Amino acid sequence: MNEVIVGNVCSLAAMVTDSVSGTRRRREHILGIQIVSQLFYAAGSIILKGYSSTAQNAVAVIRNIAGIKNIKNKAVEWSLIALGVILGAVFNNRGLLGWLPIVANFIYSVAIFRFKDNEKGLKTVFIINLLMYSAFSLVIRNYVGVVSNTFVAIITFISLVRGRKKKAE
């Protein structure tokens, strides 16, 4: 039972950092803050034995660093995407549901490399990513992760809608 509590505390720290990233406008700020949240999520996933998610968190840190540095090398981009899928498959200990973080990371990785300066695109894919992680969090008993990912998805959605309204005015 203690590991569930500690894993959920790690998720709480990730929630705080993800909440901040969902309100940022600049791509570098969004990705930089998400690096910190990925480290917290990785710690929680290890503790809660969601290893396919931990693999995705590690690849996400590398991917976000590449995104911040604006690496435009297609070989690096696709290598990171492939690495996420391969490591996720190797470390998947949750069967079909263990594929949720793998698919979420795949979609988000493609978006980071394709939507380079598209705030709307990044935020939309981030929302999808969060909802998939929410479902996986439920599987590994990461209740804070379920609530936090859903909460951050809502915050990001509100930020996206407000951004549209400001552009329309």
C-alpha positions as CSV (number, residue, x, y, z in Angstrom):
1,M,0.0,0.0,0.0
2,N,2.9,2.4,0.7
3,E,4.1,2.1,-2.9
4,V,0.6,3.2,-4.1
5,I,0.9,6.3,-1.9
6,V,4.5,7.2,-3.0
7,G,3.6,6.6,-6.7
8,N,0.6,8.9,-6.3
9,V,2.7,11.6,-4.6
10,C,5.1,11.5,-7.6
11,S,2.1,11.9,-9.9
12,L,0.9,14.9,-7.8
13,A,4.3,16.6,-8.5
14,A,3.9,15.8,-12.2
15,M,0.4,17.2,-12.2
16,V,1.7,20.5,-10.8
17,T,4.3,20.8,-13.5
18,D,2.0,19.7,-16.3
19,S,-0.6,22.3,-15.2
20,V,2.0,25.0,-15.7
21,S,3.0,23.6,-19.1
22,G,-0.6,23.6,-20.3
23,T,-0.8,27.4,-19.7
24,R,2.3,28.3,-21.6
25,R,2.3,29.7,-25.1
26,R,5.9,29.2,-26.3
27,R,6.8,25.8,-27.5
28,E,10.1,25.8,-25.7
29,H,8.4,26.6,-22.4
30,I,5.7,23.9,-22.9
31,L,8.3,21.2,-23.7
32,G,10.8,22.3,-21.0
33,I,8.3,22.2,-18.2
34,Q,7.1,18.8,-19.5
35,I,10.6,17.4,-19.1
36,V,10.3,17.9,-15.4
37,S,6.8,16.4,-15.3
38,Q,8.1,13.3,-17.3
39,L,10.7,12.7,-14.6
40,F,8.1,12.7,-11.9
41,Y,5.8,10.5,-14.0
42,A,8.7,8.1,-14.6
43,A,9.4,7.8,-10.9
44,G,5.7,7.1,-10.1
45,S,5.4,4.6,-12.9
46,I,8.4,2.6,-11.7
47,I,7.0,2.5,-8.2
48,L,3.6,1.4,-9.5
49,K,5.1,-1.1,-11.9
50,G,3.8,0.5,-15.1
51,Y,7.0,-0.1,-17.0
52,S,5.8,0.6,-20.5
53,S,4.9,4.1,-19.2
54,T,8.3,4.5,-17.7
55,A,10.0,3.7,-21.0
56,Q,7.8,6.3,-22.7
57,N,8.7,8.9,-20.0
58,A,12.4,8.4,-20.7
59,V,12.0,8.7,-24.4
60,A,9.7,11.8,-23.9
61,V,12.5,13.6,-22.0
62,I,14.9,12.9,-24.9
63,R,12.2,13.9,-27.5
64,N,11.4,17.1,-25.7
65,I,15.0,18.1,-25.5
66,A,15.3,17.4,-29.2
67,G,12.1,19.5,-29.8
68,I,13.5,22.4,-27.7
69,K,16.8,22.3,-29.6
70,N,14.6,22.3,-32.8
71,I,16.4,19.3,-34.2
72,K,15.1,18.9,-37.8
73,N,16.9,15.7,-38.6
74,K,14.3,13.2,-39.7
75,A,16.6,10.3,-38.8
76,V,16.8,11.5,-35.2
77,E,13.0,12.2,-35.1
78,W,12.0,8.8,-36.4
79,S,14.7,7.1,-34.3
80,L,13.1,8.6,-31.2
81,I,9.6,7.6,-32.3
82,A,10.8,4.0,-33.0
83,L,12.7,3.9,-29.7
84,G,9.5,4.7,-27.8
85,V,7.6,2.0,-29.6
86,I,10.3,-0.6,-29.2
87,L,11.1,0.1,-25.5
88,G,7.4,0.3,-24.8
89,A,6.8,-3.1,-26.3
90,V,9.8,-4.6,-24.5
91,F,8.8,-3.3,-21.1
92,N,5.1,-3.7,-21.5
93,N,3.9,-5.7,-18.4
94,R,0.2,-4.7,-18.7
95,G,-0.9,-6.4,-21.8
96,L,-3.2,-4.6,-24.2
97,L,-3.7,-1.7,-21.8
98,G,0.1,-1.3,-21.5
99,W,-0.1,-0.1,-25.1
100,L,-1.9,3.1,-24.1
101,P,1.2,5.0,-23.1
102,I,3.1,3.7,-26.1
103,V,0.4,4.9,-28.5
104,A,0.1,8.2,-26.6
105,N,3.8,8.8,-26.8
106,F,3.9,7.9,-30.5
107,I,1.2,10.4,-31.4
108,Y,2.7,13.1,-29.3
109,S,6.2,12.5,-30.6
110,V,5.0,12.8,-34.2
111,A,3.1,16.0,-33.3
112,I,6.2,17.6,-31.7
113,F,8.3,17.0,-34.8
114,R,5.5,17.9,-37.3
115,F,3.7,20.9,-35.5
116,K,7.0,22.7,-34.7
117,D,5.5,26.1,-34.0
118,N,1.8,25.2,-34.0
119,E,0.5,25.9,-30.4
120,K,-3.0,24.7,-31.3
121,G,-1.8,21.4,-32.8
122,L,0.6,20.7,-29.8
123,K,-2.1,21.5,-27.3
124,T,-4.7,19.3,-29.0
125,V,-2.4,16.3,-29.2
126,F,-1.3,17.0,-25.6
127,I,-4.9,16.7,-24.6
128,I,-5.3,13.3,-26.4
129,N,-2.0,12.2,-24.8
130,L,-3.3,13.1,-21.3
131,L,-6.5,11.2,-21.7
132,M,-4.7,8.1,-22.8
133,Y,-2.4,8.3,-19.9
134,S,-5.4,8.9,-17.6
135,A,-6.8,5.5,-18.7
136,F,-3.4,3.8,-18.1
137,S,-3.1,5.4,-14.7
138,L,-6.3,3.8,-13.7
139,V,-4.9,0.4,-14.6
140,I,-1.8,0.9,-12.4
141,R,-3.7,2.4,-9.5
142,N,-2.3,5.8,-10.0
143,Y,-5.4,7.7,-8.9
144,V,-3.7,11.0,-8.7
145,G,-2.5,10.4,-12.3
146,V,-6.1,9.8,-13.4
147,V,-7.3,13.0,-11.8
148,S,-4.3,15.1,-12.7
149,N,-4.2,14.0,-16.4
150,T,-7.9,14.7,-16.7
151,F,-7.5,18.1,-14.9
152,V,-4.5,19.1,-17.0
153,A,-6.4,18.1,-20.2
154,I,-9.2,20.4,-19.1
155,I,-6.8,23.3,-18.3
156,T,-5.1,22.9,-21.6
157,F,-8.5,22.8,-23.4
158,I,-9.5,26.0,-21.7
159,S,-6.2,27.6,-22.7
160,L,-6.7,26.5,-26.3
161,V,-10.3,27.9,-26.4
162,R,-9.2,31.2,-24.8
163,G,-6.4,31.5,-27.4
164,R,-8.9,31.1,-30.2
165,K,-11.2,33.7,-28.7
166,K,-8.2,36.2,-28.4
167,K,-7.3,35.6,-32.0
168,A,-10.9,36.2,-33.1
169,E,-11.0,39.5,-31.3
